[in-house]
Amino acid sequence: MPKSQVRKKKVYTPPTDVRPTATAARQKPSPIWLPIAAVTLIVVGIGWLVVYYLSETAYPVASWQYWNLAVGFGAMVASLILLSRWR
């Protein structure tokens, strides 16, 4: 009985349009203020909402009424936008 041929696997090379470029490796790290500002915005946003609910809408700014929710959630969304820039 004849012996079957052994197939050699070709070495995989990714296409050139998918390979990471050299400029991606040269990007600077994030500035130190970026994660600090993001964490601060998260804490401020959560604190704003907690004060708003615990004071039964009397604080932080009573005349803003439900816009206080927008301020609290807006601070948290701003922190997410900052964190998307973090390298």
ABEGO torsion letter per residue (X at the ends): XBBBBBBBBBBBBBBAAABBBAAAAABBBBBAAAAAAAAAAAAAAAAAAAAAAAAGGAOABAAAEAAAAAAAAAAAAAAAAAAAABX
